[in-house]
Amino acid sequence: MPEIVFVGRSNVGKSSVIKQLTGKKVRVGKRPGVTREFCRYELGRKLRIVDLPGLGFISGMSSKKQEKIKTEMVRYLEENTDEILFAIEIIDSRSFLEIAERWEKRGQIPIAVELFLLLQELELLPIVAANKIDLIYPEERDEILDVICEKLGLDPPWRQWLDVIVPVSAKTGEGIDELKKLMRRRFQELNQEQLLRYLK
């Protein structure tokens, strides 16, 4: 069954975005790491949504276990490229830059950046949904999204990447229609237009 995979750091709102897109009742939590397993949701008999565990800090979980989850997730992506139509990476637009700079100061590649590069490498046509955009003042959004693009290896301004990045708010519903339009575009590019009807 064709799949759309959702990936991201823990507590960025993957499950909440899925709920907005599909209307499915999904497990949503306020603490990081609520989604610790591979959650699958079938939309009819033709399409499956896969909510992969969040990466990074997970409350009450050892670093060894966190690394194991990351390894399993990467393996899943690598072994299922034939079934995965495309991937949606959810980021927290409010905290993305602070976390990325913290990792870079340690000489490490931020998890969100590493994930995006992996999705590109696997040719999974990634869409970046910059969630929690409602928590950023409107006059600051373009500047922040430009820097996010730069961190992801995409030349700013961000508006030239409307086929890759879309600001959304799972809480208010802002930007969800734009995300759906971008998903429809992916379906069309993949000659899977019959799957459009499975979006809410």
C-alpha positions in Angstrom: 0.0 0.0 0.0 1.4 3.4 -0.9 2.5 5.5 2.1 3.1 9.0 3.2 5.6 9.2 6.1 5.7 11.9 8.7 9.0 12.5 10.4 10.5 15.1 12.8 11.9 15.8 16.2 9.9 14.9 19.2 7.2 17.4 20.2 7.0 19.3 16.9 3.3 18.3 16.3 3.5 15.5 13.8 0.4 13.8 15.2 -1.6 17.1 15.4 -0.8 17.9 11.7 -1.9 14.4 10.7 -5.2 14.9 12.6 -5.7 18.2 10.7 -5.0 16.6 7.3 -7.0 13.4 7.7 -9.6 13.9 10.4 -8.3 10.7 12.0 -8.2 10.3 15.7 -4.5 10.1 16.5 -2.6 10.0 19.8 -1.6 13.5 20.6 0.4 14.4 23.8 1.8 17.5 25.5 5.1 15.8 26.5 8.0 15.0 24.0 8.1 11.4 22.9 4.4 10.4 23.0 4.8 8.7 19.7 7.4 6.1 20.4 6.3 3.5 17.9 5.5 3.4 14.2 1.9 4.5 14.1 0.0 3.5 10.9 -3.3 4.9 9.7 -5.0 3.5 6.7 -7.1 5.9 4.6 -9.5 3.6 2.8 -7.8 0.7 1.1 -5.4 2.7 -1.0 -3.3 4.9 1.2 -1.4 4.6 4.5 -0.1 7.4 6.7 2.9 6.5 8.8 3.7 8.6 11.9 7.3 7.8 12.8 8.7 8.3 16.3 10.0 11.7 17.2 13.8 12.1 17.4 15.9 14.0 19.9 15.0 14.4 23.6 12.4 12.0 24.8 11.2 12.2 28.4 12.1 9.2 30.5 14.1 7.5 27.7 17.8 6.7 27.7 20.1 8.0 25.0 20.8 4.4 23.9 17.1 3.8 23.4 16.8 7.1 21.5 19.6 6.1 19.2 18.0 2.7 18.6 14.7 4.4 17.6 16.7 6.7 15.2 18.4 3.7 13.6 15.1 1.8 13.2 13.5 4.9 11.6 16.4 5.4 9.1 16.3 1.6 8.2 12.5 1.9 7.7 12.9 4.8 5.3 15.7 3.1 3.4 13.9 -0.3 3.1 10.5 1.1 2.1 11.4 3.7 -0.6 9.3 1.8 -3.2 6.2 2.1 -1.1 6.8 5.7 0.2 5.2 8.2 -2.1 6.8 11.2 -0.3 7.7 12.3 3.1 6.6 15.3 5.2 9.0 16.6 7.8 7.4 18.6 10.6 9.5 21.2 12.3 8.8 23.6 15.1 9.3 26.9 13.4 9.5 28.7 16.7 12.3 26.7 18.3 14.1 25.4 15.1 16.8 28.0 14.9 17.7 27.9 18.6 18.0 24.1 18.6 19.9 24.1 15.3 22.4 26.6 16.6 22.9 24.7 19.8 23.8 21.6 17.8 26.1 23.5 15.5 28.0 25.0 18.4 28.8 21.4 19.4 30.0 20.7 15.9 27.0 18.5 15.2 24.5 18.5 12.4 21.0 19.3 13.8 18.6 16.4 13.7 16.0 18.3 11.6 18.7 19.2 9.0 20.1 15.6 9.0 16.5 14.3 8.5 15.9 16.6 5.6 19.2 15.7 3.9 18.3 12.0 4.3 14.9 12.4 2.7 16.5 14.2 -0.2 19.1 11.6 -0.6 16.5 8.8 -0.6 14.5 10.9 -3.2 11.4 10.9 -1.0 10.3 14.4 -2.3 10.3 15.9 1.1 7.8 18.6 2.2 8.8 20.7 5.2 5.8 21.8 7.3 7.0 24.6 9.5 4.5 24.1 12.4 3.5 26.4 15.2 3.8 29.4 12.9 1.0 31.0 14.9 3.5 31.6 17.7 5.6 33.8 15.6 4.7 37.5 15.0 3.6 37.9 11.3 6.2 40.6 10.7 9.0 38.2 11.8 7.9 35.1 9.8 9.7 35.8 6.5 13.0 36.4 8.2 12.8 33.3 10.3 11.6 31.1 7.4 14.5 32.5 5.3 17.0 31.4 8.0 15.3 28.0 8.3 15.7 27.5 4.5 19.4 28.4 4.8 20.0 25.9 7.6 18.3 23.2 5.4 20.6 24.0 2.5 18.0 25.9 0.5 19.0 29.4 -0.8 16.7 32.1 0.7 14.2 33.7 0.3 12.0 30.9 1.4 9.2 32.0 -0.9 11.1 30.5 -3.9 10.7 27.1 -2.2 6.9 27.0 -2.0 7.1 23.5 -3.5 9.1 22.4 -0.5 8.3 24.4 2.6 4.9 25.6 3.9 4.2 27.4 7.2 1.4 25.8 9.2 -0.3 25.7 12.5 -1.9 22.4 13.6 -3.5 24.3 16.5 -5.4 27.0 14.4 -5.5 25.3 11.0 -3.5 28.1 9.4 -1.6 26.9 6.3 -3.2 23.4 6.3 -5.0 24.1 3.0 -1.7 25.2 1.5 -0.1 21.9 2.7 -2.9 19.9 1.2 -2.4 21.7 -2.2 1.3 20.8 -2.0 0.4 17.2 -1.2 -2.0 17.1 -4.2 0.8 18.4 -6.4 3.0 15.5 -5.2 0.2 13.0 -6.0 -0.1 14.5 -9.5 3.7 14.4 -10.1 3.6 10.7 -9.2 0.5 10.0 -11.3 -1.4 9.1 -8.2 -4.2 11.6 -8.5 -6.8 9.0 -7.5 -5.4 9.3 -3.9 -6.4 13.0 -3.6 -9.8 12.0 -2.3 -8.3 10.6 0.9 -7.3 14.0 2.2 -9.9 15.5 4.6 
